[in-house]
């Protein structure tokens, strides 16, 4: 396998599933596979234990906003883990893509999880607030203006903390994902778009250079980036 140059972000490549004219059957199978992929690579179990669970209320419900929730698997997983730990976590997942929204709404309902078709700026305009704000694999999709808008919206929407989780670009990440997904997920966009996502993703220094000083960039694993805003009081 010949690895592409990964010394800098490739902001020109695009994921196939972002194309509104992409194969709808492959897209459906891709949404269905996200639960397995995110469980394997996204690191939310660790982020939940270390970053989110300590902030969950013990005297009532905690509200969370998942921006760009896609098929909704992360929102459901966080709700499930919190419920297992005795917490009432109520998650709202938003996504402006009608295809993702339809998929998320089409799954069996889960108490404490709802999905809305919306942009984060719509919720800011409506004056909505949530205890926690998160996103999964969203940052690398955004151009600089969109990234700035996301961070501004997140800070306005969150009462307590913001946790944006994304891929950390690297040659090993690219090689392992390429090899590990080669025989898996036939008829989906998982492998091709996953490799594209790695090419579009940030290194830690690149992300630090793009965000305001009050935001913290950490590397909880060799292949992960967390962009967080803790103890936020708007």
Secondary structure as UniProt FT lines:
FT   HELIX           16..18
FT   TURN            20..21
FT   HELIX           24..41
FT   HELIX           44..47
FT   HELIX           48..52
FT   HELIX           53..55
FT   STRAND          62..67
FT   TURN            70..71
FT   HELIX           73..84
FT   TURN            85..86
FT   STRAND          89..94
FT   HELIX           98..106
FT   TURN            111..112
FT   STRAND          113..116
FT   HELIX           120..125
FT   TURN            126..127
FT   STRAND          130..136
FT   HELIX           139..141
FT   HELIX           144..157
FT   STRAND          158..168
FT   HELIX           171..181
FT   TURN            182..183
FT   TURN            186..187
FT   HELIX           190..200
FT   HELIX           204..210
FT   TURN            213..214
FT   STRAND          216..221
FT   TURN            222..223
FT   STRAND          224..229
//
